[in-house]
Amino acid sequence: MPLDLIKTATYLSIHLTVGFTVAYVMTGSVALAGGIALIEPVINAVAFFFHEKAWKHYLARRAEAGSDRANPARHQAGLA
């Protein structure tokens, strides 16, 4: 098994354990703590997906702006 997959699995187990423990301490409910511990990582995964899309968009726009600065004729011609 690749090391990256092992590290991901161990991190997931730590994340779920911490999430469950915190939720259980705060609520006193095993069912509620279990639900929170399972739902929270899924919501984080979706949020991370959109976070990555936003960063890619930002970096693409930044690279585009940098290429305009590198080619002043393009900018002056109204092609920027």
N, C-alpha and C positions, 0 to 999 in steps of 0.2 A: 504494500500500500504506500503510495507517495506521501512524503513527509507533509506536504501542504494539506492533504486530505486529513491526515491524522491531527495536525494542528487545528484545522477547522472544526473537527469533531470534538476535540477536547475543549476548545473555546466555547463551542455551542453548549456543551454540558456545564461548563462553569457559568455561562450566561443564564441558562435555564435554572440552575441551582440557586444562584444569587437572586434572580427575579422571583422565584417561588418563595424563597426564605423571607425576602423583604415584604412581599405581598401577604404571606402568612402572618408575619409578626404584626403587620398593620391591620389585618382584617380578622385574624383568628379562624379563618375558614379555609380548609384544605381545598374545597371545590373552587372557591373564588381565586385563591392563590394559584391553583393549577391553571385555571382559565387565563389569568393575567400572564403567567409565565409562558404560556403557549401563544397567546395572541400578540403580545408585545413584540417578539422577534419578527413575526410576519409583517406587522405594521412598520417596523424599522426597515425591513427589506424593501418594502414598497417606497418608503421615504428615501432610502438610499438610491434606488433606481432613478427617481426624479432628481435627486441631488446630483448624481453623475451626469444626467442629461443637461442640467443647468450649467454645470461646469464645462462640459464639452461645448455647449453653445457659447459660453463666455470666452473660452480659449480660442474658438474658431473666429469669433468677432475680433478678438484681440490680434490674432495672427493676420486677419484681413486688414485691420487698421495699420499694422506694422508694414505690410507689403505696400500699402498706399504711401507711407512715409518713405519707403525705399525707392519709390518710383514717382517723383513729383510731377512728371509729365502726365501720368495717368490721372492724378488728382486734379491738375489744372485743366485737363481736357473734359472734366466732368464725368469721368469714368469711375470715380471712387464712390 
